[in-house]
Amino acid sequence: MGEVVLAACLSHAPGMTGLIDHADPGRVQRLKVGLTSLRDALERARPDAVVGVSSEHFTNFFLSNLPAFAVGTASVYECPADAGLVKLLRIDPHEQPGHAELGRDLLAHLLLSGFDPALVAGSFGLDENFAVPLHLLAPTSPPPLVPVIVNAVAPPFPTLRRCWDLGLAIGTWLRQQTLVDRVALIGTGGLSHWVGVARTGDIDVEFDRRVLDRFGNGRARELADLTQAELEAAGNGANELRAWLAVAAAVDSASFQTLAYEPVPQWSTGIAITQAVLGGVP
């Protein structure tokens, strides 16, 4: 039986690696403290694999083929996906190991659970969705990754409730699967931000704190009742809350400790770093 030894949700804004010198040094330092805490926790957890839940940004899918959900089953992922991302993120290109067997097992479980995720079996590149968090949390020896992609870039979106249910299914599978003993579950994206529109650079601090409050009190399920209009009032990038909700559902609405939160206009995002309290230990 598997065990979730760490669960976390954090932002993946490109500026977190590519524009460090553009942001307020005090904000950057406070975020670094939070990241160090989460990185140390990941090292102590010693996961056999990471199941990551995030969106992707037209790196592999486009409007002509945009699945609501997809699961990676490759043994290796190109990270970052191309030369443009390497320059943007300031992350040297490398191969991110994948856990193909675990990915196939998750895919089979989701199909039996009434979901219809797309299969990602061949070449698949990672953008800031996983490249940024893994670089910050496990820069030298990242655990094998099973990427779960949730569409948060263009309609039609899966509903927030559907993403919550996806997380419940992932949680059931994590506890039942027998391929690995120790799994880290990491959701990435958000919080409030606008992408490619006139309000790019704006941050809705009130929305961000509402999200962090609900996660902190074990009440993340309430956020699944937001309407699409309410969600997008915090920016088109706030759609990435879908990944956070899936992770919260997978760990039975555990409380999440906020390790750091800073609105960083130079990175156009409300940056948050959180860790779930599992078994009474963050």
C-alpha positions in Angstrom: 0.0 0.0 0.0 1.3 3.4 -0.8 1.7 6.4 1.5 1.6 10.1 0.8 4.7 11.3 2.6 4.4 14.9 1.5 1.8 17.0 -0.1 2.3 20.6 -1.2 0.9 23.3 -3.5 3.0 26.2 -4.8 3.2 28.7 -7.6 5.2 28.1 -10.8 5.6 31.6 -12.2 8.6 31.8 -14.6 9.9 34.8 -12.7 10.6 32.6 -9.7 13.7 31.4 -11.6 14.0 33.7 -14.5 13.5 37.2 -13.0 14.9 36.8 -9.5 16.8 40.1 -9.8 13.8 42.1 -10.9 11.7 41.6 -7.7 11.9 43.3 -4.4 14.8 41.6 -2.5 12.8 41.4 0.8 10.0 39.5 -0.9 12.4 37.2 -2.7 14.2 36.4 0.6 10.9 35.6 2.3 9.9 33.3 -0.5 13.4 31.6 -0.4 12.8 30.9 3.3 9.5 29.1 2.4 11.1 27.2 -0.5 14.0 26.1 1.7 11.5 24.8 4.3 9.6 22.8 1.6 12.8 21.6 0.0 14.1 20.3 3.3 10.7 18.6 3.9 10.9 16.9 0.5 14.4 15.6 1.2 13.3 14.2 4.6 10.2 12.6 3.0 12.4 10.5 0.6 9.7 9.9 -1.9 10.0 7.1 -4.4 8.1 9.2 -6.9 6.4 12.6 -7.3 2.9 12.8 -8.7 2.6 16.4 -9.9 -0.7 18.1 -10.8 -0.6 21.2 -12.9 -1.6 22.9 -16.1 0.5 23.3 -19.2 0.9 26.3 -21.4 0.4 25.2 -25.0 3.8 23.4 -24.8 2.4 20.0 -25.9 -1.3 20.6 -26.4 -3.1 23.4 -28.3 -6.6 24.6 -29.0 -7.0 21.9 -31.7 -6.3 19.2 -29.1 -6.9 20.3 -25.5 -7.9 17.5 -23.2 -9.4 18.3 -19.8 -7.0 15.9 -18.2 -3.9 14.0 -19.2 -1.5 11.6 -17.5 2.2 11.2 -18.4 3.5 7.7 -18.8 7.0 8.4 -20.1 10.2 7.3 -18.5 11.9 10.6 -19.2 10.7 14.2 -19.9 12.5 17.0 -21.6 12.9 19.9 -19.1 12.5 22.7 -20.0 10.8 21.8 -23.2 12.6 24.0 -25.7 15.3 26.7 -26.1 12.9 29.5 -25.5 11.9 28.2 -22.2 15.5 27.6 -21.2 16.2 31.2 -21.8 13.0 32.4 -20.1 13.3 30.2 -17.0 17.1 30.3 -16.7 17.1 26.5 -16.1 19.7 24.4 -17.9 18.1 21.8 -20.2 18.1 18.3 -18.7 16.1 15.1 -18.7 13.6 14.8 -15.9 13.1 11.1 -14.9 9.6 9.8 -15.1 7.9 6.8 -13.5 6.3 5.1 -16.6 4.8 2.2 -14.8 3.3 4.3 -12.0 1.8 6.6 -14.7 0.2 3.8 -16.5 -1.3 2.5 -13.3 -2.8 5.9 -12.5 -4.2 6.1 -16.0 -5.9 2.7 -15.7 -7.3 3.7 -12.3 -8.8 6.9 -13.5 -10.4 5.2 -16.5 -12.0 2.7 -14.2 -13.1 5.6 -12.0 -15.1 7.3 -14.7 -12.5 9.8 -16.0 -11.2 9.8 -19.5 -7.7 11.3 -19.4 -5.5 11.6 -22.4 -2.5 9.4 -22.6 0.9 11.0 -22.9 3.2 8.2 -23.8 5.8 9.6 -26.1 7.8 12.9 -26.3 6.5 15.3 -23.7 8.2 18.5 -22.6 7.8 20.3 -19.3 7.4 24.0 -19.2 7.2 26.2 -16.0 4.5 23.9 -14.7 7.0 21.4 -13.3 10.4 22.8 -14.4 10.3 25.7 -12.0 9.1 23.8 -8.9 11.4 20.8 -9.4 14.3 23.1 -10.0 13.6 24.9 -6.8 12.8 21.9 -4.7 15.1 19.2 -6.1 17.7 20.8 -8.3 20.3 17.9 -8.3 18.4 14.6 -8.0 14.7 15.0 -8.6 12.5 12.0 -7.9 10.8 10.3 -10.9 7.7 12.3 -11.9 4.2 11.3 -13.0 2.7 14.5 -14.5 -1.1 15.0 -14.3 -2.2 17.8 -16.6 -5.4 19.7 -15.9 -6.6 22.1 -18.5 -6.5 25.7 -17.1 -5.4 27.7 -20.1 -8.5 27.9 -22.4 -12.2 26.8 -22.3 -13.8 24.4 -22.1 -12.4 24.0 -18.6 -13.2 21.0 -16.4 -15.3 22.4 -13.5 -13.7 23.0 -10.2 -15.9 20.2 -8.7 -14.7 17.8 -11.4 -11.1 18.7 -10.5 -11.9 18.0 -6.8 -13.4 14.6 -7.8 -10.3 13.9 -9.8 -8.2 14.5 -6.7 -10.4 12.1 -4.7 -9.8 9.5 -7.3 -6.0 10.2 -7.3 -6.0 9.9 -3.5 -7.8 6.6 -3.5 -5.3 5.3 -6.1 -2.3 6.5 -4.2 -3.3 4.6 -1.1 -4.2 1.4 -3.0 -1.3 1.2 -5.5 1.6 -1.2 -4.7 4.2 -0.1 -7.1 6.0 2.4 -4.8 5.9 2.9 -1.0 6.4 6.6 -0.7 4.8 9.3 -2.9 5.0 13.1 -2.8 2.0 14.9 -4.2 2.7 18.4 -5.5 0.2 20.8 -7.2 1.5 23.8 -9.0 0.1 27.1 -10.4 -1.5 30.3 -9.4 -2.4 32.1 -7.4 -4.0 35.3 -8.8 -2.6 36.6 -12.1 -3.5 37.8 -15.5 -1.7 36.5 -18.6 -1.5 38.3 -22.0 -4.2 40.9 -21.2 -4.3 44.5 -20.1 -4.3 43.6 -16.5 -1.1 41.6 -16.6 0.9 42.5 -13.5 -2.2 43.0 -11.3 -2.5 40.7 -8.3 -5.7 40.1 -6.2 -4.3 39.8 -2.7 -7.8 39.4 -1.2 -8.5 36.4 -3.4 -5.1 34.9 -2.6 -5.6 35.2 1.1 -9.0 33.7 0.8 -7.5 30.6 -0.9 -4.7 30.3 1.7 -7.2 30.7 4.5 -9.5 27.9 3.2 -6.5 25.6 2.6 -5.1 26.5 6.0 -8.4 25.6 7.8 -8.9 22.4 5.9 -11.8 23.9 4.0 -10.4 23.9 0.5 -13.5 22.0 -0.7 -15.5 25.3 -0.4 -13.4 26.8 -3.2 -14.8 24.1 -5.6 -18.1 25.9 -5.4 -16.7 29.1 -7.0 -18.3 29.9 -10.3 -16.0 30.3 -13.3 -16.8 34.1 -13.3 -15.8 34.3 -9.6 -12.6 32.5 -10.3 -11.6 34.5 -13.3 -12.2 37.7 -11.4 -8.8 37.0 -9.9 -7.3 36.6 -13.4 -7.3 34.1 -16.2 -4.3 32.6 -14.5 -6.3 31.9 -11.4 -7.8 29.0 -13.4 -4.7 27.1 -12.1 -6.4 26.7 -8.8 -7.8 23.5 -10.3 -4.5 21.8 -9.6 -4.5 22.9 -6.0 -8.0 21.6 -5.4 -7.1 18.2 -6.9 -4.2 17.9 -4.4 -6.3 19.0 -1.4 -8.9 16.4 -2.3 -6.3 13.7 -2.7 -5.2 14.2 0.9 -8.7 14.3 2.4 -8.9 18.1 2.8 -5.9 18.2 5.1 -4.9 21.6 6.4 -2.1 23.3 4.5 0.5 25.5 6.2 1.4 28.7 4.3 5.2 28.7 4.2 5.4 32.0 2.3 3.1 34.3 0.4 4.2 37.4 -1.5 2.4 39.4 -4.2 5.2 40.0 -6.8 4.1 42.4 -9.5 7.4 41.9 -11.4 6.4 38.3 -11.8 2.8 39.2 -12.4 1.6 36.7 -9.8 0.6 36.2 -6.2 3.3 33.7 -5.2 2.4 31.1 -2.6 4.2 28.1 -1.1 2.2 25.7 1.1 2.6 22.3 2.7 -0.1 19.9 3.9 -0.1 18.9 7.6 -0.2 15.0 7.3 -0.5 13.0 10.4 -0.1 16.1 12.5 3.3 16.8 11.0 3.9 19.5 8.3 
